[in-house]
């Protein structure tokens, strides 16, 4: 077993232990939804609207989508719903019998951008970025879909080996952005919505190179104890104009989940 794979397994075990410990709070009627880190701000605001209008509350566990999906499917994390980005996390749940494509599931779209400290000039291509930057913060392709999208974009211009050689690999897009904010990285590759949320970084390039469509899917976990309550939250997001405006302002657009159209 490689050292990297062993590290990832240890990380999963530590994360699931913390989730299970927190789940002992006694709030048995409140759904716990596992959510991609890049949604943390806007989902929290949506939950506040949900509670104000319905009187119901919801709790979240945030992190990289692939890592969270593995916590649910392989380690039995007590999730009632999920809101993940990318095909791989949804496939993990589908193979475990925890999700089947559903027309009620909601979908969101996003884009990939390069960021730098807020006073940095723009670049015109990934080639220019790689030529200038010895330190680029990237999502780990093994832990977070942003890393997969990033790898595909750099591979499309034959630059993945060059950029990954000295890259700072992060758990998710938010962690990659934090590396830029702290000065540990010269550039970072993150979701556009993450970049919009921070005054400490600026978008220096909206990535045009080829990468898969970035899509988030949110719905309930099959047979979870509070799956219906989780579904109610997602239905509220899709049906409330206030929440739709909230997501739009954050830079997301609502889409029909591609899996439901296959």
URWOVEN-V788861 format. One record per backbone hydrogen bond with DSSP energy under -1.0 kcal/mol. NH is the residue of the N-H (numbers start at 1). CO is the residue of the C=O. Records with the same first field share a line. If there is no record, write none. Layout:
NH->CO ; CO
This chain:
6->2
7->3
8->4
9->5
10->6
11->7
12->8
13->9
14->10
15->11
16->12
17->13
18->14
19->15
20->16
21->17
22->18
23->19
24->21
28->26
30->27
33->59
34->81
35->61
36->83
37->63
39->36
40->37
43->39
44->40
45->41
46->42
47->43
48->44
49->45
50->46
51->47
52->48
53->49
54->50
55->51
59->31
61->33
63->35
67->143
68->64
69->65
70->66
71->67
72->68
73->69
74->70
75->70
77->71
79->77
80->32
81->32
82->219
83->34
84->217
86->215
91->87
92->88
93->89
94->90
95->91
96->92
97->94
98->93
105->102
106->218
108->216
109->253
110->214
113->190
114->205
115->188
116->202
118->200
120->117
123->204
129->125
130->126
131->127
132->128
133->129
137->187
138->168
140->170
143->140
144->140
147->144
149->145
150->146
151->147
152->148
153->149
154->150
155->151
156->152
157->154
158->155
159->154
163->159
164->160
165->161
168->136
170->138
176->172
177->173
178->174
179->175
180->176
181->177
182->178
183->180
184->179
185->179
186->135
187->135
188->115
189->137
190->113
192->111
195->191
196->192
197->193
198->195
202->116
204->114
205->114
207->112
216->108
217->84
218->106
219->82
221->80
222->98
224->221
227->224
230->226
231->227
232->228
233->229
234->230
235->231
236->232
237->233
238->234
239->235
240->236
244->240
245->241
246->242
247->243
248->244
249->245
250->246
251->248
252->247
253->109
255->107
260->257
261->258
